[in-house]
Amino acid sequence: MSKHDDIANKLAKKLNADYKSDKGIDIVLPNKVIEVETKKSGIPQGIKQVERSQKARYLAVNKININNAVEATTGSGIGVMSETGKIIKKASRKR
């Protein structure tokens, strides 16, 4: 299992949701969407995945990419959470 799948499965289980491993946003909840990224190069793609959602939007990243994700999402309204689901940067409604 890839690191990405491992994080996505653990988060989905913790949040009582389903991880969709095929195309689209990884985890969709009634009030938020979460895209998991494990590589710095994947962060822009993760932002594109969630930016059109009307729900609270989050990128879930592994520890080494937290700062990269916070930097990349500045001013976007997209929040950042750790791979364990701890919110580092809260999502806002800014579009």
N, C-alpha and C positions, 0 to 999 in steps of 0.2 A: 504494500500500500504506500502511495506517495505521501510526503509530508503534508501536501495540500489536502488530500483526502482524509488523512488522519485528523488534522485540525478541524476540517469541515464536519466530519462525523462526530467528533467530541462536542463541538459547539452545538450542533443540531440536537444531540442527545440532551445536553444541558438545558437547552431552550425549549425542549419538547417539540421539535420541529423536524422536517424532513430535509435531508441534503440532496439536492438535485445535481448529480454529477455530469449530466449532459449539458447542452447549451443553456445559456441564461444565467440568472443570478443564483448563486449557490444555496442560500438559505432565505426563504421568504416567510415572514411571520405576519400576523394581522396588522401590526403597527410599525414594522421595520423590515429592511432588507439588508442582508449581509453578504458581501463578496469576500472570499478568502484569497489572499495573495501571499506567496512565500518567497518571491524573488523581487528585488527592487525593480527589475525591468518589467514586471507584471503590474505594477501599481497603476500606471496610466490606463491600462486596459481595464483594471478593476474599477477605476473611477468612471470610465465610459459605461461599464455594465450597469452601475447603480444610479448614475446622474439623472436619468429621466423618471425615476420612480417618484411617486407622490408620497410615499412613506418615508420615515426616518431612514437615512442611508448610512451604511457603515462599511468600512473596510476592516477585515480582521487580518492582522499580520503577525508573523512570528517576531520574536523579541528583537532580532537584529534589524528589522525593517520598521520599527515603530517610528523613529525619528524621520525616516524617509517618507513614510505615509503621512505623518502630521504635516511635514513640509509641503508635500504634493497636494494635500487637500485644503490648505490654507485659503480661506475666502470662498470655498465651494459649498459650504453647508454640509459636507460629507464628514461624518464622524469616523474615529479610529478606535478599534478595540484590540486588545491583546489576543493571543491565540486561546486564552482561557475564558474570554468573554468580558474581561475587565475593561470598562470604557476609559480610554485615555483622553479622547477628545469627543465631546458630545456633539451629536448631529444637530444642525439648526435648520430652520426653514428657508434660509437664504438660497436664492436660485440664480 
